[in-house]
């Protein structure tokens, strides 16, 4: 650990490259995690127990759009893209 710390504090270019590599790796891992956790079973839009003149839901990609216990007197628009 002391060798790595000493090398990075003496050579700032290497420190910046190491920092960039860690940030890129972290970003890639977060993107993969988000893609896997965003499956159709876990994506849901819900309008519940509301009273309004109109309501609208728009979702891109697969998932469920649900309206429960709502009193909508005007238009109800649900749009799912892709």
C-alpha positions in Angstrom: 0.0 0.0 0.0 2.8 2.4 0.8 4.5 1.7 -2.5 1.3 2.4 -4.5 0.6 5.6 -2.5 4.1 6.8 -2.9 4.1 6.1 -6.6 0.8 7.9 -7.1 1.9 11.0 -5.1 5.2 11.2 -6.9 3.8 10.7 -10.4 0.6 12.7 -10.8 0.0 11.6 -14.4 -0.3 8.0 -13.1 -2.6 9.1 -10.3 -4.9 10.8 -12.8 -4.9 7.8 -15.0 -5.7 5.5 -12.1 -8.5 7.8 -11.0 -10.0 7.9 -14.5 -9.8 4.1 -14.8 -11.7 3.7 -11.5 -14.4 6.2 -12.5 -14.9 4.5 -15.9 -15.1 1.1 -14.3 -17.6 2.4 -11.7 -19.7 4.0 -14.4 -19.7 0.8 -16.4 -20.7 -1.3 -13.4 -23.6 1.1 -12.6 -24.8 1.0 -16.2 -24.9 -2.8 -16.2 -26.7 -2.9 -12.8 -29.3 -0.4 -14.0 -29.9 -2.4 -17.2 -30.4 -5.6 -15.3 -32.6 -4.1 -12.6 -34.9 -2.4 -15.1 -36.7 -5.5 -16.3 -40.4 -5.5 -17.3 -41.5 -7.1 -14.0 -40.1 -4.3 -11.9 -41.2 -1.3 -14.0 -44.5 0.0 -13.0 -46.4 3.3 -13.2 -49.3 3.6 -10.9 -52.1 6.2 -10.5 -54.0 5.4 -7.3 -56.8 7.0 -5.3 -56.8 10.3 -7.1 -59.6 12.6 -8.3 -58.8 14.7 -11.3 -60.1 16.0 -14.6 -57.7 13.9 -16.6 -54.6 11.7 -16.2 -51.7 10.7 -18.4 -49.0 8.1 -18.2 -46.1 7.7 -20.7 -43.6 4.9 -20.4 -40.7 4.0 -22.8 -40.0 0.3 -23.0 -41.7 -2.6 -21.3 -43.6 -2.4 -18.0 -47.0 -2.1 -16.4 -49.2 1.0 -16.3 -51.9 0.7 -13.7 -54.8 2.9 -12.6 -56.6 1.9 -9.3 -59.3 3.6 -7.3 -59.1 6.8 -9.4 -62.0 9.1 -10.2 -61.0 10.6 -13.5 -63.7 12.8 -15.1 -61.9 13.7 -18.3 -59.4 11.8 -20.4 -57.2 8.9 -19.3 -54.2 8.6 -21.6 -51.7 5.8 -21.3 -48.9 5.5 -23.8 -46.2 2.9 -24.0 -43.4 3.4 -26.5 -41.1 0.7 -27.7 
